[in-house]
Amino acid sequence: MISSILFTAVLAAGVAGFTYQVRRLRRGLALARPSGRHDRRAERWATMARVALGQGKMGPRPLAAAMHFIVYVGFVLINLEVLEILLDGILGTHRLLREPLGGLYDGLMNFFEVLGFLVVVACVVFLGRRLVSGPERLKHSDLDGWPQRDAVNILVIEIVLMSALLLMNAAETQQLATSNQQLVVSPWLISGLMLPLFGGWSASALSAFATSMWWLHFVGILAFLNYLPKSKHFHIILAFPNVWYSKLAPRGQIQAMESVTTEIKAMMDPSFVPDPNAVPPARFGAKDVHDLHFANLLNAYSCTECGRCTSECPANQTGKKLSPRRIMMATRDRVEEVLAGGDSATQKTLLDDWITREELWACTTCNACVEACPVNIDPLDVILQMRQYLVMEESAAPSTVNVAMGNIENNAAPWAYPQADRGNWINS
């Protein structure tokens, strides 16, 4: 009874903590304006199934894709056994589902153990890639400090959780053998290989160790659940809504601003009557996170920090300051700063304090970062909105851009020669 009460109290505390974290995340996302991306629902569901559930954009790097798939499936399926842990903890039973499921239970546990072992192997490989000999995108300066520690923390926690499950099963099996009890089943596939670790242990020591591993696994899951919202690993949940809100327009299409379109129609069409109830925009473009739309902030919180966007960015490859990954990380950090409040939060903005103008104008708008992202994050959309602010609110475009726009206005082309000579380059 005491154990059940303690278990229930720990469970309630863990769920309450996670609920608080999710509510905080919702407050952060609520800072944005509406995205308007509720159209073409069938296409959105299909995109989510292909990209988020089916991991359809992981293929270009097959080794990493295979390892990630193992961790992804392992994280989802192995946690089905948490259902039994919850029932056992609340009811004070032990392996409650073993008898009702019969032979199916042993098959499931063998499957979970093999999957758990593969998760441990994959996490060890990922640790090696990140800390020893991985790609440069995992050693980029974007990840200095907390981002690198966060990635290592996630991998270590997953190794501990899976190891606790395997060690619990092995110790329990050895305990039954030591107590001369007839085993209901033969040792399971992976934990059976670990039985020599417990040779010579007394039955009471094995029981205490198995119980401690059971509690470590359960408390570890709750701790991990509360760690997720503060971590880039929260993408395991947010990837699904994030992909659902993907931009479905063609990659090269830049959405026209409705307010500007209205002004142009009013100038060009004498019969056009503007909507008298239309609300004028508070700002052209985006200077801070409040000016971005919902999908932008959801992108920021869904970022896996894998760096595929930055590794594919031609501006970054040529030594320029721009890193699409850092654009999303900076956006998320700015949201967190606003949520934390304080004078510094009100005095700062995303532009200049978190993202520099040099980064914004280094972008070639090639969409390589968008194509590379495995969960359809769109750093370019944030960049374009901030550029719109610079041009339309501050008239602060670089001189080269101003010259090109002036030529377009005067010559209908970005080059400084008359329209009659526009085709001369063909003969050069």
C-alpha positions as CSV (number, residue, x, y, z in Angstrom):
1,M,0.0,0.0,0.0
2,I,2.8,2.4,0.9
3,S,4.6,1.6,-2.3
4,S,1.4,2.2,-4.4
5,I,0.8,5.6,-2.6
6,L,4.4,6.7,-3.2
7,F,4.2,5.5,-6.9
8,T,0.9,7.4,-7.4
9,A,2.4,10.6,-5.8
10,V,5.5,10.5,-8.0
11,L,3.3,9.9,-11.1
12,A,1.1,12.8,-10.2
13,A,4.0,15.1,-9.7
14,G,5.6,14.1,-13.0
15,V,2.4,14.6,-14.9
16,A,1.8,17.9,-13.2
17,G,5.3,19.1,-14.1
18,F,4.9,18.1,-17.7
19,T,1.5,19.8,-17.9
20,Y,3.0,23.0,-16.7
21,Q,5.8,22.8,-19.3
22,V,3.3,22.2,-22.1
23,R,1.1,25.2,-20.9
24,R,4.3,27.3,-20.9
25,L,5.0,26.2,-24.5
26,R,1.5,27.2,-25.5
27,R,2.0,30.6,-24.0
28,G,5.2,30.9,-26.1
29,L,3.4,29.9,-29.3
30,A,0.6,32.3,-28.5
31,L,3.0,35.2,-28.9
32,A,2.8,34.8,-32.7
33,R,0.1,35.9,-35.1
34,P,-2.1,33.3,-36.8
35,S,-0.5,31.4,-39.6
36,G,-3.6,30.9,-41.7
37,R,-2.3,27.4,-42.7
38,H,-5.6,25.4,-42.3
39,D,-6.2,24.9,-45.9
40,R,-5.7,21.7,-48.0
41,R,-6.2,19.5,-45.0
42,A,-5.9,16.2,-46.9
43,E,-2.6,17.2,-48.3
44,R,-1.4,18.3,-44.9
45,W,-2.4,15.0,-43.3
46,A,-0.6,13.1,-46.2
47,T,2.5,15.3,-45.7
48,M,2.6,14.6,-42.0
49,A,2.2,10.8,-42.6
50,R,5.0,10.8,-45.1
51,V,7.5,13.2,-43.5
52,A,6.9,13.0,-39.7
53,L,5.6,9.5,-39.3
54,G,7.4,7.8,-42.2
55,Q,10.5,9.9,-41.9
56,G,10.5,10.4,-45.7
57,K,13.2,13.0,-45.8
58,M,15.8,11.1,-43.8
59,G,17.0,9.0,-46.8
60,P,20.0,11.1,-48.1
61,R,22.1,9.9,-45.1
62,P,21.1,6.2,-44.9
63,L,23.3,5.3,-41.9
64,A,22.0,8.1,-39.7
65,A,18.5,7.5,-41.0
66,A,18.7,3.8,-40.0
67,M,20.0,4.6,-36.5
68,H,17.4,7.4,-36.0
69,F,14.7,5.0,-37.1
70,I,15.7,2.5,-34.5
71,V,15.7,5.2,-31.7
72,Y,12.4,6.6,-33.0
73,V,10.6,3.2,-33.1
74,G,12.3,2.1,-29.9
75,F,11.2,5.2,-28.0
76,V,7.6,4.8,-29.2
77,L,7.1,1.0,-28.9
78,I,9.2,0.2,-25.8
79,N,7.2,2.8,-23.8
80,L,4.2,0.6,-24.4
81,E,5.6,-1.5,-21.5
82,V,5.1,1.7,-19.3
83,L,1.4,0.7,-19.3
84,E,2.2,-2.4,-17.3
85,I,4.5,-0.4,-15.0
86,L,1.7,2.1,-14.3
87,L,-0.8,-0.7,-13.6
88,D,1.7,-2.6,-11.4
89,G,2.7,0.6,-9.5
90,I,-0.9,1.8,-8.8
91,L,-2.4,-1.6,-8.0
92,G,0.7,-3.0,-6.2
93,T,0.9,-6.0,-8.6
94,H,3.9,-7.5,-10.4
95,R,3.9,-8.1,-14.2
96,L,0.1,-7.9,-14.2
97,L,-0.2,-8.6,-17.9
98,R,1.9,-11.7,-18.0
99,E,-0.8,-14.2,-17.2
100,P,-3.6,-12.7,-19.4
101,L,-1.3,-12.4,-22.4
102,G,0.3,-15.8,-22.0
103,G,2.9,-16.6,-24.7
104,L,2.3,-13.2,-26.4
105,Y,3.8,-11.5,-23.3
106,D,7.1,-13.4,-23.8
107,G,7.2,-12.5,-27.4
108,L,6.6,-8.9,-26.7
109,M,9.3,-8.8,-24.0
110,N,11.8,-10.4,-26.4
111,F,10.9,-7.8,-29.0
112,F,11.2,-5.0,-26.5
113,E,14.5,-6.3,-25.3
114,V,16.0,-6.6,-28.8
115,L,14.7,-3.1,-29.7
116,G,16.0,-1.7,-26.4
117,F,19.5,-3.2,-27.1
118,L,19.4,-1.6,-30.6
119,V,18.5,1.7,-29.1
120,V,21.5,1.5,-26.8
121,V,23.8,0.7,-29.7
122,A,22.4,3.5,-31.8
123,C,22.8,6.0,-28.9
124,V,26.4,4.9,-28.4
125,V,27.0,5.4,-32.1
126,F,25.4,8.9,-32.0
127,L,27.5,9.8,-29.0
128,G,30.6,8.8,-30.9
129,R,29.6,10.8,-33.9
130,R,28.9,13.8,-31.8
131,L,32.0,13.7,-29.5
132,V,34.6,11.9,-31.5
133,S,34.5,11.6,-35.3
134,G,31.1,12.8,-36.6
135,P,30.4,15.3,-39.4
136,E,31.4,18.9,-39.0
137,R,27.7,20.0,-38.7
138,L,27.7,18.4,-35.2
139,K,30.8,20.3,-34.1
140,H,29.7,23.7,-35.4
141,S,29.9,26.7,-33.2
142,D,26.1,26.9,-33.2
143,L,26.2,24.0,-30.7
144,D,28.7,25.4,-28.2
145,G,27.5,25.3,-24.6
146,W,24.0,24.1,-23.7
147,P,23.0,22.7,-27.2
148,Q,25.9,20.3,-27.1
149,R,25.3,19.3,-23.5
150,D,21.6,18.9,-24.2
151,A,22.3,16.5,-27.1
152,V,24.6,14.4,-24.9
153,N,22.2,14.4,-22.0
154,I,19.4,13.0,-24.2
155,L,21.6,10.2,-25.5
156,V,22.9,9.3,-22.0
157,I,19.4,9.3,-20.5
158,E,18.1,7.0,-23.2
159,I,21.0,4.6,-22.7
160,V,20.3,4.6,-18.9
161,L,16.6,4.0,-19.4
162,M,17.0,1.1,-21.8
163,S,19.8,-0.4,-19.7
164,A,17.7,-0.2,-16.5
165,L,14.9,-2.2,-18.3
166,L,17.4,-4.9,-19.4
167,L,19.1,-5.1,-16.1
168,M,15.8,-5.3,-14.2
169,N,14.7,-8.3,-16.4
170,A,18.1,-10.0,-15.9
171,A,18.2,-9.6,-12.2
172,E,14.6,-10.8,-11.8
173,T,15.3,-13.9,-13.9
174,Q,18.4,-14.7,-11.8
175,Q,16.5,-14.1,-8.6
176,L,14.0,-16.8,-9.6
177,A,16.8,-19.2,-10.4
178,T,18.6,-18.5,-7.2
179,S,15.4,-19.0,-5.2
180,N,15.0,-22.4,-6.8
181,Q,11.6,-21.3,-8.3
182,Q,10.4,-22.9,-11.5
183,L,10.7,-20.3,-14.2
184,V,7.5,-19.6,-16.1
185,V,9.5,-18.9,-19.2
186,S,13.1,-19.2,-20.3
187,P,15.3,-16.1,-20.0
188,W,14.5,-13.5,-22.5
189,L,16.9,-12.8,-25.5
190,I,19.0,-9.9,-24.3
191,S,18.6,-10.1,-20.5
192,G,19.4,-13.8,-20.6
193,L,22.8,-12.9,-22.0
194,M,23.3,-10.6,-18.9
195,L,22.7,-13.3,-16.3
196,P,26.5,-13.9,-15.7
197,L,26.6,-10.4,-14.3
198,F,24.6,-11.5,-11.3
199,G,26.3,-14.8,-10.6
200,G,26.8,-15.3,-6.8
201,W,24.3,-12.7,-5.8
202,S,21.8,-13.6,-3.0
203,A,18.1,-13.7,-3.7
204,S,17.5,-10.6,-1.5
205,A,20.2,-8.6,-3.2
206,L,18.8,-9.5,-6.6
207,S,15.3,-8.6,-5.5
208,A,16.5,-5.2,-4.2
209,F,18.5,-4.5,-7.4
210,A,15.6,-5.5,-9.7
211,T,13.3,-3.2,-7.7
212,S,15.8,-0.3,-7.8
213,M,16.0,-0.7,-11.6
214,W,12.2,-0.8,-11.9
215,W,12.0,2.5,-10.0
216,L,15.0,4.0,-12.0
217,H,13.2,3.2,-15.2
218,F,9.9,4.6,-14.0
219,V,11.3,7.8,-12.4
220,G,13.7,8.2,-15.3
221,I,10.8,8.2,-17.8
222,L,9.0,10.9,-15.8
223,A,12.1,13.0,-15.5
224,F,12.8,12.6,-19.2
225,L,9.2,13.6,-19.9
226,N,9.7,16.9,-17.9
227,Y,13.1,17.4,-19.6
228,L,11.7,17.2,-23.1
229,P,10.0,20.6,-23.3
230,K,13.3,22.3,-22.4
231,S,15.2,20.2,-24.9
232,K,15.6,19.9,-28.7
233,H,14.4,16.3,-28.3
234,F,10.8,17.7,-27.9
235,H,10.7,17.3,-31.7
236,I,9.6,13.7,-31.2
237,I,6.2,15.2,-30.3
238,L,6.2,18.6,-32.1
239,A,7.4,17.2,-35.4
240,F,3.9,16.0,-36.2
241,P,2.0,19.3,-35.8
242,N,5.0,21.1,-37.3
243,V,4.9,19.1,-40.5
244,W,1.1,19.5,-40.6
245,Y,1.6,23.3,-40.7
246,S,4.2,23.1,-43.5
247,K,4.3,25.6,-46.3
248,L,2.6,23.9,-49.2
249,A,3.2,26.6,-51.8
250,P,6.0,26.0,-54.3
251,R,9.5,26.5,-52.8
252,G,10.3,29.6,-54.8
253,Q,7.0,31.4,-54.2
254,I,7.2,34.3,-51.8
255,Q,3.8,35.1,-50.3
256,A,2.6,38.6,-51.1
257,M,1.7,40.8,-48.2
258,E,-2.1,41.4,-48.3
259,S,-1.8,45.0,-47.1
260,V,0.6,45.8,-49.9
261,T,-1.5,44.0,-52.5
262,T,-4.5,46.0,-51.4
263,E,-2.6,49.3,-51.9
264,I,-1.4,48.2,-55.4
265,K,-5.0,47.3,-56.4
266,A,-6.2,50.6,-55.1
267,M,-3.6,52.4,-57.3
268,M,-3.9,50.3,-60.4
269,D,-7.7,49.6,-60.5
270,P,-10.0,52.6,-60.2
271,S,-13.0,50.3,-59.6
272,F,-11.3,48.5,-56.7
273,V,-13.0,49.2,-53.3
274,P,-11.0,48.2,-50.2
275,D,-12.6,46.4,-47.4
276,P,-13.6,49.1,-44.9
277,N,-13.3,46.6,-42.0
278,A,-9.8,45.5,-42.9
279,V,-7.4,46.1,-40.0
280,P,-4.1,47.8,-41.1
281,P,-1.0,45.9,-40.3
282,A,0.8,46.8,-37.0
283,R,4.1,46.4,-38.8
284,F,5.4,45.4,-42.2
285,G,7.5,42.3,-41.9
286,A,9.0,41.1,-38.6
287,K,11.2,42.7,-36.0
288,D,10.5,40.5,-33.1
289,V,8.8,37.1,-32.4
290,H,5.4,38.8,-31.9
291,D,5.5,39.7,-35.6
292,L,6.2,36.1,-36.8
293,H,3.3,33.7,-37.4
294,F,2.4,30.6,-35.5
295,A,4.2,28.1,-37.8
296,N,7.5,30.1,-37.5
297,L,7.5,29.7,-33.7
298,L,6.4,26.0,-34.0
299,N,9.3,25.6,-36.4
300,A,11.7,27.0,-33.8
301,Y,10.6,24.6,-31.1
302,S,10.6,21.7,-33.4
303,C,14.2,22.2,-34.6
304,T,16.3,19.1,-34.0
305,E,19.5,21.1,-34.3
306,C,20.8,18.4,-36.6
307,G,22.5,21.1,-38.8
308,R,21.5,19.6,-42.2
309,C,20.2,23.0,-43.2
310,T,23.5,24.8,-42.3
311,S,25.6,22.1,-44.0
312,E,23.6,22.6,-47.2
313,C,23.5,26.4,-47.1
314,P,25.7,27.9,-49.8
315,A,26.2,31.1,-47.9
316,N,27.5,29.2,-44.9
317,Q,29.7,27.0,-47.1
318,T,31.4,30.1,-48.5
319,G,32.3,31.4,-45.0
320,K,29.5,33.9,-44.5
321,K,28.0,34.3,-41.0
322,L,24.6,32.9,-41.9
323,S,23.6,29.6,-40.3
324,P,19.9,28.6,-40.9
325,R,20.1,26.3,-37.8
326,R,21.1,29.3,-35.6
327,I,18.2,31.4,-37.1
328,M,15.7,28.8,-35.6
329,M,17.7,28.4,-32.4
330,A,17.8,32.2,-31.9
331,T,14.1,32.5,-32.5
332,R,13.3,29.8,-29.9
333,D,15.7,31.4,-27.4
334,R,14.1,34.8,-27.9
335,V,10.6,33.3,-27.2
336,E,12.0,31.8,-24.0
337,E,13.5,35.2,-23.1
338,V,10.1,36.9,-23.6
339,L,8.4,34.2,-21.5
340,A,10.9,34.7,-18.7
341,G,10.1,38.5,-18.7
342,G,12.1,41.2,-17.1
343,D,13.5,44.5,-18.3
344,S,16.0,42.9,-20.6
345,A,13.2,41.0,-22.5
346,T,11.3,44.2,-23.2
347,Q,14.4,46.1,-24.3
348,K,15.6,43.5,-26.8
349,T,14.3,42.3,-30.1
350,L,14.9,39.3,-32.3
351,L,16.4,41.6,-34.9
352,D,19.9,42.9,-33.9
353,D,19.9,41.3,-30.4
354,W,19.5,37.7,-31.6
355,I,19.8,37.8,-35.4
356,T,22.2,40.2,-37.1
357,R,21.5,42.0,-40.3
358,E,24.6,40.5,-41.8
359,E,23.1,37.1,-41.4
360,L,19.8,38.1,-43.0
361,W,21.4,39.6,-46.1
362,A,23.8,36.7,-46.6
363,C,20.9,34.5,-47.5
364,T,20.5,33.7,-51.2
365,T,16.9,32.5,-50.8
366,C,17.8,29.3,-52.6
367,N,15.6,27.1,-50.2
368,A,18.4,24.6,-49.7
369,C,17.9,24.7,-46.0
370,V,14.1,24.0,-46.4
371,E,14.8,21.1,-48.7
372,A,17.3,19.6,-46.3
373,C,15.3,19.8,-43.1
374,P,13.9,16.3,-42.1
375,V,10.8,17.9,-40.5
376,N,10.0,20.7,-43.0
377,I,11.3,23.6,-40.9
378,D,11.5,26.8,-42.9
379,P,14.3,29.3,-41.7
380,L,13.9,31.2,-45.0
381,D,10.4,32.3,-44.0
382,V,11.8,34.0,-40.9
383,I,14.6,35.6,-42.9
384,L,12.3,37.0,-45.5
385,Q,9.9,38.5,-43.0
386,M,12.8,40.2,-41.2
387,R,14.1,41.5,-44.5
388,Q,10.6,42.9,-45.3
389,Y,10.8,44.8,-42.0
390,L,14.3,46.2,-42.9
391,V,13.2,47.4,-46.3
392,M,9.7,48.6,-45.7
393,E,10.0,50.0,-42.1
394,E,13.6,51.1,-41.9
395,S,14.6,51.5,-45.6
396,A,17.7,49.7,-44.5
397,A,18.5,47.5,-47.4
398,P,22.2,47.1,-48.5
399,S,23.3,49.5,-51.2
400,T,23.5,46.7,-53.8
401,V,19.9,45.8,-53.1
402,N,18.8,49.5,-53.3
403,V,20.7,49.9,-56.7
404,A,19.0,46.7,-58.1
405,M,15.5,47.9,-56.9
406,G,16.1,51.4,-58.4
407,N,17.1,49.8,-61.7
408,I,14.0,47.6,-61.7
409,E,11.8,50.7,-61.0
410,N,13.5,52.7,-63.8
411,N,14.5,50.1,-66.3
412,A,12.3,47.1,-65.5
413,A,15.4,45.1,-64.9
414,P,18.1,45.0,-62.2
415,W,20.8,46.2,-64.6
416,A,21.6,49.8,-65.3
417,Y,20.8,50.1,-69.0
418,P,17.7,51.0,-71.0
419,Q,14.9,48.6,-71.7
420,A,15.7,48.7,-75.4
421,D,19.1,47.1,-74.6
422,R,17.9,44.4,-72.3
423,G,18.5,41.6,-74.8
424,N,22.0,42.7,-75.8
425,W,23.6,40.3,-73.4
426,I,22.5,37.4,-75.7
427,N,25.1,38.5,-78.3
428,S,27.9,39.0,-75.9
